[in-house]
Amino acid sequence: MEGGKMDNKNREIDKEKVARGDAEREVDQNFTADAAVIPAMEPDQHISTSGSLDDEQRIKVLSPYMLVFKRFIRNMLAIVGVVCIGFMLIFSIVGGLLMPYGESQVFTEYTEMSKDYAGVSQNTEYRFTTAEGASFPLPAQAQFVLAVNNKSDTFSSQGITYTLTKSGDNFYLISGLKTVATAGGTTKNPIITYSEGYSDTGSFEKDFKAALADKAASFASGGVTYTVAKDKKFFSAYIVNNIALGGLQVFDYASADTKENFDFKYQAELAVNKGDKTTFSSAGMNFEIGLKDSIAHIYLVNGTEKTEYAVISEWIIQPLYADVFLTMDFEDAVKKAVAEGSSSFLFADASGNTEYSVRRDNDRWLVKKDTTTIVVRDYESPSKDHWLGTDGNGMDIITRMMYGGRVSLMIGFIVVILETLVGVVLGGVSGYFGKWVDNLLMRVVDIFNCIPSIPLIIILGAMMDAMRVDPQIRVIYLMGILALFGWPSIARIVRGQILSLREQEFMVAAEATGLSVYRKIFKHLVPNVIPQLIVIATMSLGDTILTESVLSFLGLGVKFPFASWGNIINAVSNVHVMTNYWYVWIPAGFCILVTVLGFNFIGDGLRDAFDPKMKR
């Protein structure tokens, strides 16, 4: 029994030795060509008398990592790539920490500049004032203009009949006619039909028939005056309601709190149009009209005191800022300057005498004022404060490039790590198991390869714009999308490598030792694919940064206020900026060029170092 146990134990030990020996032979085969080249012995070096190398000599001669490293550093382009990437990492990470400016800091300054203050034009269109509780919609206003041009005293709109009463030059009282009753048949014995909501109120029917017999245009009944109008074969009795005023005159008030009043405007325009009437009353208040520079001024009279209340003219003077109220004295000064054709005028305001300039723009005048204004220092040329100048938002370009380098490099590294992890897992499982598992996973890869990635990314970018996704969350989505479309190529490469490696002798030894599937895939197969993965990942970094830059340039990637090299170059979408402000976009483009070239040089150097036969 004891002898049998010893035999079984010896057989297990032999299996482990065989597996280890096969694994060592596999490594030796991979580096046979390099191991054969033994460097020259230093004077103090010696080979042991037993004919074997000691541990220090074995590491110097046979270490595969040292051999790869020595090959890599002998490649000048690879060293250039390392220097480029090292410089960009220091520039992006350390530079951002040393810069005194923030990523989204906007630089401004105070300056004296002439700004538009008010607009002036002569009114040529009818302006309407609606009576309290009445409505005069836009279709009715359009019909009113047609009626005035056709010199008609009535018009209809949306089933309502209106009458016009000319009360002065280009000034009309607009009334609405509400039908009370309709008379049909003969004028001697008409048949009266009442509108909905109306009925005979004693003498109405008698008075209406009498008006028809006398062919009167109106009649009174029950203290109400009715208008009679003929519509084809019928006569109608209407109640007249004042609806609106239409005229070319513009009212400007002395106080911003004064509200337009229908009766005040009607009485004021009647008085101005009559010419010989200098006073009028409205809402229990007395007013007086006076002329100043041929412009009618209205004063509120309270006993012996007169206070300026409003001005009537055909000039429209509007401030260009909502918080500015133009006084009547200022408007008078503007009107006088425009009438005299002056290019400037002085006006005494709270800060003293201020000069205003007047410039004509076709049939409109612009009043400008010199004011101290905070302006953004956009597109500033390079200086000692801003080494590469400022962009269109007044931000320091070199600072934005540093922070943009962080974002672009971060996206590149994270996307490559994610797609490599997914590709290694799925490619390793597919290559090891083969058969239906391999067929299923490769069809999934084919599906992903058939998806048009750029149109899909454009659609997703438009959706995120519509949903107003937070810029920080948007960066995460962008990395996920790029990784989603990047893993299939890595999975195919890993799968192909493992299909060839699983038939090697060291895998036969691993099978014989009874290792788990996980250990066989991720401890024996995947490590043999790492050299190829390192090369692929290094070269994919450049492609990922280019893709992110293109998407950000198109407005689909990193969004403001976050910076990336792509959205910094987005300024070249403006031809004027591209041709006149080279320092805005060329430095960011240079950073992308250096970074992508650096990663490609490193990838080429690693490929040659891991497999020197590629150079032959």
KABELTA-V58442 format. One record per backbone hydrogen bond with DSSP energy under -0.5 kcal/mol. CO is the residue of the C=O (numbers start at 1). NH is the residue of the N-H. E is the energy in kcal/mol with one decimal. If there is no record, write none. Layout:
BEGIN
co:CO nh:NH e:E
co:CO nh:NH e:E
END
This chain:
BEGIN
co:1 nh:5 e:-2.3
co:2 nh:6 e:-2.2
co:3 nh:7 e:-1.9
co:4 nh:8 e:-2.2
co:5 nh:9 e:-2.4
co:6 nh:10 e:-2.4
co:7 nh:11 e:-2.3
co:8 nh:12 e:-2.1
co:9 nh:13 e:-2.2
co:10 nh:14 e:-2.4
co:11 nh:15 e:-2.1
co:12 nh:16 e:-2.1
co:13 nh:17 e:-2.2
co:14 nh:18 e:-2.6
co:15 nh:19 e:-2.6
co:16 nh:20 e:-2.6
co:17 nh:21 e:-2.9
co:18 nh:22 e:-2.6
co:19 nh:23 e:-2.4
co:20 nh:24 e:-2.5
co:21 nh:25 e:-2.3
co:22 nh:26 e:-2.1
co:23 nh:27 e:-2.0
co:24 nh:28 e:-2.6
co:25 nh:29 e:-2.4
co:26 nh:30 e:-1.9
co:27 nh:31 e:-1.3
co:29 nh:32 e:-1.0
co:31 nh:35 e:-2.7
co:32 nh:36 e:-1.7
co:34 nh:37 e:-1.2
co:36 nh:38 e:-1.0
co:37 nh:39 e:-0.5
co:42 nh:45 e:-1.6
co:48 nh:51 e:-2.0
co:52 nh:48 e:-0.8
co:54 nh:58 e:-2.3
co:55 nh:59 e:-2.1
co:56 nh:60 e:-2.0
co:57 nh:61 e:-2.2
co:58 nh:62 e:-3.2
co:59 nh:63 e:-1.4
co:63 nh:67 e:-1.8
co:64 nh:68 e:-2.3
co:65 nh:69 e:-2.5
co:66 nh:70 e:-2.7
co:67 nh:71 e:-2.2
co:68 nh:72 e:-2.4
co:69 nh:73 e:-2.6
co:70 nh:74 e:-1.0
co:72 nh:75 e:-1.4
co:74 nh:76 e:-0.8
co:75 nh:79 e:-1.8
co:76 nh:80 e:-2.4
co:77 nh:81 e:-2.4
co:78 nh:82 e:-2.3
co:79 nh:83 e:-2.5
co:80 nh:84 e:-2.5
co:81 nh:85 e:-2.6
co:82 nh:86 e:-2.8
co:83 nh:87 e:-2.7
co:84 nh:88 e:-2.4
co:85 nh:89 e:-2.5
co:86 nh:90 e:-2.4
co:87 nh:91 e:-3.0
co:88 nh:92 e:-2.4
co:89 nh:93 e:-2.8
co:89 nh:94 e:-0.6
co:90 nh:94 e:-0.8
co:90 nh:95 e:-2.0
co:92 nh:96 e:-0.7
co:93 nh:97 e:-0.9
co:94 nh:98 e:-1.7
co:95 nh:99 e:-2.0
co:102 nh:105 e:-0.9
co:105 nh:396 e:-0.5
co:107 nh:377 e:-2.8
co:109 nh:375 e:-2.9
co:111 nh:113 e:-0.6
co:111 nh:373 e:-2.9
co:113 nh:115 e:-0.7
co:113 nh:371 e:-2.4
co:115 nh:369 e:-2.5
co:117 nh:320 e:-2.0
co:118 nh:367 e:-2.9
co:119 nh:318 e:-2.2
co:120 nh:365 e:-3.0
co:121 nh:123 e:-0.5
co:121 nh:316 e:-3.4
co:127 nh:247 e:-1.9
co:129 nh:245 e:-2.1
co:131 nh:134 e:-2.1
co:137 nh:141 e:-1.8
co:138 nh:142 e:-2.3
co:139 nh:143 e:-2.0
co:140 nh:144 e:-2.1
co:141 nh:145 e:-1.9
co:142 nh:146 e:-1.7
co:143 nh:147 e:-2.4
co:144 nh:148 e:-2.5
co:145 nh:149 e:-2.3
co:146 nh:150 e:-2.1
co:147 nh:152 e:-3.1
co:148 nh:151 e:-1.0
co:153 nh:164 e:-2.8
co:155 nh:162 e:-3.5
co:157 nh:160 e:-1.6
co:160 nh:157 e:-2.4
co:161 nh:177 e:-3.1
co:162 nh:155 e:-2.0
co:163 nh:175 e:-2.5
co:164 nh:166 e:-0.5
co:165 nh:167 e:-0.6
co:165 nh:173 e:-2.8
co:168 nh:171 e:-1.6
co:170 nh:248 e:-1.1
co:171 nh:167 e:-2.1
co:171 nh:168 e:-1.2
co:172 nh:174 e:-0.6
co:172 nh:246 e:-2.4
co:173 nh:165 e:-2.0
co:173 nh:175 e:-0.5
co:174 nh:243 e:-2.9
co:174 nh:244 e:-1.8
co:175 nh:163 e:-2.7
co:176 nh:178 e:-0.6
co:176 nh:241 e:-2.4
co:177 nh:161 e:-0.7
co:177 nh:179 e:-0.6
co:178 nh:239 e:-2.3
co:180 nh:195 e:-2.8
co:181 nh:237 e:-2.7
co:182 nh:193 e:-3.1
co:183 nh:235 e:-2.3
co:184 nh:191 e:-2.8
co:190 nh:192 e:-0.6
co:191 nh:184 e:-2.1
co:193 nh:182 e:-3.2
co:195 nh:198 e:-2.1
co:201 nh:203 e:-1.3
co:203 nh:207 e:-2.9
co:204 nh:208 e:-2.7
co:205 nh:209 e:-2.2
co:206 nh:210 e:-2.0
co:207 nh:211 e:-2.0
co:208 nh:212 e:-2.0
co:209 nh:213 e:-2.3
co:210 nh:214 e:-2.1
co:211 nh:215 e:-0.5
co:211 nh:216 e:-2.7
co:212 nh:215 e:-0.6
co:217 nh:228 e:-3.0
co:219 nh:226 e:-3.5
co:221 nh:224 e:-1.4
co:224 nh:221 e:-2.6
co:225 nh:240 e:-0.6
co:226 nh:219 e:-2.2
co:227 nh:238 e:-3.1
co:229 nh:236 e:-2.9
co:231 nh:234 e:-1.9
co:234 nh:231 e:-3.2
co:235 nh:183 e:-3.5
co:236 nh:229 e:-2.1
co:236 nh:238 e:-0.5
co:237 nh:180 e:-3.3
co:237 nh:181 e:-1.2
co:238 nh:227 e:-2.4
co:238 nh:240 e:-0.5
co:239 nh:178 e:-2.3
co:239 nh:241 e:-0.5
co:241 nh:176 e:-3.4
co:243 nh:131 e:-2.9
co:244 nh:174 e:-3.0
co:245 nh:129 e:-1.8
co:246 nh:172 e:-2.9
co:247 nh:127 e:-3.1
co:250 nh:252 e:-0.5
co:250 nh:313 e:-2.0
co:252 nh:311 e:-2.3
co:255 nh:258 e:-1.0
co:261 nh:265 e:-2.4
co:262 nh:266 e:-2.2
co:263 nh:267 e:-2.7
co:264 nh:268 e:-2.6
co:265 nh:269 e:-2.4
co:266 nh:270 e:-2.1
co:267 nh:271 e:-2.2
co:268 nh:272 e:-2.4
co:269 nh:273 e:-2.6
co:270 nh:274 e:-1.9
co:271 nh:275 e:-1.4
co:271 nh:277 e:-0.6
co:274 nh:276 e:-1.2
co:276 nh:278 e:-0.6
co:278 nh:289 e:-3.2
co:280 nh:287 e:-2.8
co:282 nh:285 e:-1.9
co:285 nh:282 e:-2.3
co:286 nh:301 e:-2.5
co:287 nh:280 e:-1.7
co:288 nh:299 e:-3.1
co:290 nh:297 e:-3.8
co:292 nh:295 e:-1.2
co:295 nh:292 e:-2.4
co:296 nh:312 e:-2.6
co:297 nh:290 e:-2.9
co:298 nh:309 e:-3.1
co:298 nh:310 e:-1.8
co:299 nh:288 e:-2.3
co:299 nh:301 e:-0.6
co:300 nh:302 e:-0.6
co:300 nh:307 e:-2.3
co:301 nh:286 e:-0.6
co:302 nh:304 e:-0.5
co:302 nh:305 e:-1.8
co:305 nh:302 e:-2.9
co:307 nh:300 e:-3.7
co:309 nh:254 e:-2.3
co:310 nh:298 e:-3.2
co:311 nh:252 e:-2.3
co:312 nh:296 e:-1.0
co:313 nh:250 e:-4.1
co:314 nh:123 e:-3.4
co:315 nh:317 e:-0.6
co:316 nh:121 e:-1.8
co:316 nh:318 e:-0.5
co:318 nh:119 e:-2.7
co:321 nh:324 e:-1.6
co:325 nh:327 e:-0.5
co:327 nh:331 e:-2.2
co:328 nh:332 e:-2.4
co:329 nh:333 e:-2.0
co:330 nh:334 e:-2.3
co:331 nh:335 e:-2.8
co:332 nh:336 e:-2.3
co:333 nh:337 e:-2.1
co:334 nh:338 e:-2.6
co:335 nh:339 e:-2.6
co:336 nh:340 e:-2.2
co:337 nh:341 e:-0.8
co:337 nh:342 e:-2.3
co:338 nh:341 e:-0.6
co:343 nh:358 e:-2.9
co:345 nh:356 e:-2.8
co:347 nh:349 e:-0.7
co:347 nh:354 e:-2.5
co:349 nh:352 e:-1.7
co:352 nh:349 e:-2.5
co:352 nh:354 e:-0.5
co:354 nh:347 e:-2.1
co:355 nh:370 e:-0.7
co:356 nh:345 e:-2.3
co:357 nh:368 e:-2.7
co:359 nh:366 e:-3.2
co:361 nh:364 e:-1.3
co:363 nh:122 e:-0.5
co:364 nh:361 e:-4.5
co:365 nh:120 e:-2.9
co:366 nh:359 e:-2.4
co:366 nh:368 e:-0.6
co:367 nh:117 e:-3.7
co:367 nh:118 e:-1.7
co:368 nh:357 e:-2.0
co:369 nh:115 e:-2.5
co:369 nh:371 e:-0.6
co:371 nh:113 e:-2.2
co:371 nh:373 e:-0.7
co:373 nh:111 e:-2.2
co:373 nh:375 e:-0.6
co:375 nh:109 e:-2.0
co:376 nh:378 e:-2.1
co:377 nh:380 e:-0.6
co:380 nh:390 e:-1.5
co:386 nh:383 e:-3.1
co:386 nh:389 e:-1.7
co:389 nh:397 e:-2.2
co:391 nh:379 e:-1.5
co:391 nh:394 e:-1.8
co:394 nh:107 e:-2.8
co:395 nh:391 e:-2.0
co:396 nh:400 e:-2.1
co:397 nh:401 e:-2.4
co:398 nh:402 e:-1.9
co:399 nh:403 e:-2.4
co:400 nh:404 e:-2.7
co:401 nh:405 e:-2.3
co:402 nh:406 e:-1.6
co:403 nh:407 e:-1.8
co:404 nh:408 e:-2.8
co:404 nh:565 e:-0.6
co:405 nh:409 e:-2.7
co:406 nh:410 e:-2.6
co:407 nh:411 e:-2.7
co:408 nh:412 e:-2.2
co:409 nh:413 e:-2.8
co:410 nh:414 e:-2.6
co:411 nh:415 e:-2.4
co:412 nh:416 e:-2.1
co:413 nh:417 e:-2.5
co:414 nh:418 e:-2.6
co:415 nh:419 e:-2.7
co:416 nh:420 e:-2.1
co:417 nh:421 e:-2.4
co:418 nh:422 e:-2.4
co:419 nh:423 e:-2.4
co:420 nh:424 e:-2.8
co:421 nh:425 e:-2.2
co:422 nh:426 e:-2.4
co:423 nh:427 e:-2.5
co:424 nh:428 e:-2.6
co:425 nh:429 e:-2.3
co:426 nh:430 e:-2.4
co:427 nh:431 e:-2.6
co:428 nh:432 e:-2.2
co:429 nh:433 e:-2.2
co:430 nh:434 e:-1.8
co:434 nh:437 e:-1.1
co:434 nh:438 e:-1.6
co:435 nh:439 e:-2.4
co:436 nh:440 e:-2.5
co:437 nh:441 e:-2.5
co:438 nh:442 e:-2.3
co:439 nh:443 e:-1.5
co:440 nh:444 e:-1.7
co:441 nh:445 e:-2.0
co:442 nh:446 e:-2.2
co:443 nh:447 e:-2.1
co:444 nh:448 e:-2.2
co:445 nh:449 e:-2.2
co:446 nh:450 e:-1.3
co:447 nh:451 e:-0.8
co:448 nh:451 e:-0.6
co:451 nh:453 e:-1.1
co:452 nh:456 e:-1.8
co:453 nh:457 e:-2.8
co:454 nh:458 e:-2.4
co:455 nh:459 e:-2.2
co:456 nh:460 e:-2.7
co:457 nh:461 e:-2.6
co:458 nh:462 e:-2.3
co:459 nh:463 e:-2.3
co:460 nh:464 e:-2.4
co:461 nh:465 e:-2.0
co:462 nh:466 e:-2.3
co:463 nh:467 e:-2.3
co:464 nh:468 e:-0.5
co:464 nh:469 e:-2.2
co:465 nh:468 e:-0.7
co:470 nh:474 e:-2.5
co:471 nh:475 e:-1.5
co:472 nh:476 e:-1.2
co:473 nh:477 e:-2.3
co:474 nh:478 e:-2.5
co:475 nh:479 e:-2.3
co:476 nh:480 e:-2.2
co:477 nh:481 e:-2.5
co:478 nh:482 e:-2.4
co:479 nh:483 e:-2.3
co:480 nh:484 e:-2.0
co:481 nh:485 e:-1.4
co:482 nh:486 e:-0.5
co:483 nh:486 e:-0.7
co:483 nh:487 e:-1.4
co:486 nh:490 e:-0.8
co:487 nh:491 e:-2.5
co:488 nh:492 e:-2.1
co:489 nh:493 e:-1.8
co:490 nh:494 e:-2.6
co:491 nh:495 e:-2.4
co:492 nh:496 e:-2.4
co:493 nh:497 e:-2.2
co:494 nh:498 e:-2.5
co:495 nh:499 e:-2.0
co:496 nh:500 e:-1.1
co:497 nh:501 e:-2.1
co:498 nh:502 e:-2.4
co:500 nh:503 e:-0.7
co:501 nh:504 e:-2.0
co:504 nh:507 e:-0.6
co:504 nh:508 e:-1.3
co:505 nh:509 e:-2.2
co:506 nh:510 e:-1.9
co:507 nh:511 e:-2.4
co:508 nh:512 e:-2.0
co:509 nh:513 e:-1.6
co:510 nh:515 e:-1.5
co:511 nh:514 e:-1.2
co:516 nh:520 e:-2.2
co:517 nh:521 e:-2.4
co:518 nh:522 e:-2.9
co:519 nh:523 e:-1.8
co:519 nh:524 e:-0.7
co:520 nh:525 e:-1.7
co:521 nh:526 e:-3.3
co:525 nh:528 e:-1.0
co:526 nh:529 e:-2.1
co:526 nh:530 e:-0.8
co:527 nh:530 e:-0.6
co:529 nh:533 e:-2.3
co:530 nh:534 e:-2.9
co:531 nh:535 e:-1.8
co:532 nh:536 e:-2.6
co:533 nh:537 e:-3.2
co:534 nh:538 e:-2.3
co:535 nh:539 e:-2.1
co:536 nh:540 e:-2.2
co:537 nh:541 e:-1.4
co:538 nh:542 e:-0.8
co:539 nh:543 e:-1.3
co:540 nh:544 e:-2.8
co:541 nh:545 e:-2.3
co:542 nh:546 e:-2.2
co:543 nh:547 e:-2.5
co:544 nh:548 e:-2.7
co:545 nh:549 e:-2.2
co:546 nh:550 e:-2.4
co:547 nh:551 e:-2.5
co:548 nh:552 e:-2.6
co:549 nh:553 e:-2.4
co:550 nh:554 e:-1.9
co:551 nh:556 e:-3.2
co:551 nh:557 e:-0.9
co:552 nh:555 e:-1.1
co:559 nh:562 e:-1.3
co:564 nh:568 e:-1.7
co:565 nh:569 e:-1.6
co:566 nh:570 e:-0.6
co:568 nh:571 e:-1.3
co:569 nh:572 e:-2.5
co:570 nh:573 e:-1.7
co:571 nh:574 e:-1.7
co:573 nh:575 e:-0.6
co:574 nh:578 e:-2.3
co:575 nh:579 e:-2.1
co:576 nh:580 e:-1.8
co:577 nh:581 e:-2.5
co:581 nh:584 e:-1.7
co:581 nh:585 e:-0.5
co:582 nh:585 e:-0.8
co:582 nh:586 e:-2.3
co:585 nh:589 e:-2.2
co:586 nh:590 e:-2.5
co:587 nh:591 e:-2.1
co:588 nh:592 e:-2.0
co:589 nh:593 e:-2.4
co:590 nh:594 e:-2.8
co:591 nh:595 e:-2.4
co:592 nh:596 e:-2.6
co:593 nh:597 e:-2.4
co:594 nh:598 e:-2.4
co:595 nh:599 e:-2.4
co:596 nh:600 e:-2.2
co:597 nh:601 e:-2.8
co:598 nh:602 e:-2.4
co:599 nh:603 e:-2.4
co:600 nh:604 e:-2.6
co:601 nh:605 e:-2.5
co:602 nh:606 e:-2.6
co:603 nh:607 e:-2.3
co:604 nh:608 e:-2.3
co:605 nh:609 e:-2.1
co:606 nh:610 e:-2.7
co:607 nh:611 e:-1.9
co:611 nh:614 e:-2.1
co:612 nh:615 e:-1.3
co:613 nh:616 e:-1.3
END
